Amino acid sequence: MKIEELIVEAKKARELAYVPYSTFKVGAAILTKDGKVYHGCNIENAAYSVTNCAERTALFKAYSEGDTKIAAIAVVADTERPVPPCGACRQVMSELCQKDTKIYLSNIKGDMQEITLEELLPGAFTPEDLHGK
Ligand SMILES: O=c1ccn([C@H]2C[C@H](O)[C@@H](CO)O2)c(=O)[nH]1
């Protein structure tokens, strides 16, 4: 699958965003190493802090189906620059994506930025830290 096609899937996912509070729609699409696509949108809540971002929705969908090998993830929002994932998503991506996962940040007008996990969250807290290694 081409990068542009994965971004189109993220745009489709964005249309399903449940955003009555911010009205800010975000979409994500994951391509697994087996070639399957998972979609995710942001899902808000009247108790604002339990909102789930698009990136985490897509990753949790893939993991909960047993698909943990993530080839690529694309994220799209209507932002001036390619949408920057929030801090919580960076932490989750640093653990649930792999070192070689391709990460594409994009926006509705078509800008695209490829970024690595290490660039997204340098010095992330890892499972190794938790286990004292
Ligand atoms: O990368 C991002 C940034 C923000 N949001 C969501 C959270 C909230 O629903 C809305 C405004 O912050 O956008 C995402 O889904 N992904």
The ligand as a MOL file (V3000), in Angstrom:
LIG
                    3D

  0  0  0     0  0            999 V3000
M  V30 BEGIN CTAB
M  V30 COUNTS 16 17 0 0 0
M  V30 BEGIN ATOM
M  V30 1 O -2.7850 14.1040 17.6240 0
M  V30 2 C -3.9020 14.3620 18.1010 0
M  V30 3 C -4.1980 15.5880 18.7170 0
M  V30 4 C -5.4620 15.7920 19.2280 0
M  V30 5 N -6.3970 14.8240 19.1290 0
M  V30 6 C -7.7630 15.0590 19.5970 0
M  V30 7 C -8.0240 15.0190 21.0760 0
M  V30 8 C -9.2690 15.8710 21.1700 0
M  V30 9 O -10.4160 15.0910 20.8440 0
M  V30 10 C -9.1080 16.9080 20.0770 0
M  V30 11 C -8.6400 18.2620 20.5650 0
M  V30 12 O -7.4740 18.1420 21.3180 0
M  V30 13 O -8.1630 16.3540 19.1810 0
M  V30 14 C -6.1370 13.6100 18.5110 0
M  V30 15 O -6.9980 12.7480 18.3730 0
M  V30 16 N -4.8770 13.4120 18.0370 0
M  V30 END ATOM
M  V30 BEGIN BOND
M  V30 1 2 1 2
M  V30 2 1 2 3
M  V30 3 1 2 16
M  V30 4 2 3 4
M  V30 5 1 4 5
M  V30 6 1 5 6
M  V30 7 1 5 14
M  V30 8 1 6 7
M  V30 9 1 6 13
M  V30 10 1 7 8
M  V30 11 1 8 9
M  V30 12 1 8 10
M  V30 13 1 10 11
M  V30 14 1 10 13
M  V30 15 1 11 12
M  V30 16 2 14 15
M  V30 17 1 14 16
M  V30 END BOND
M  V30 END CTAB
M  END
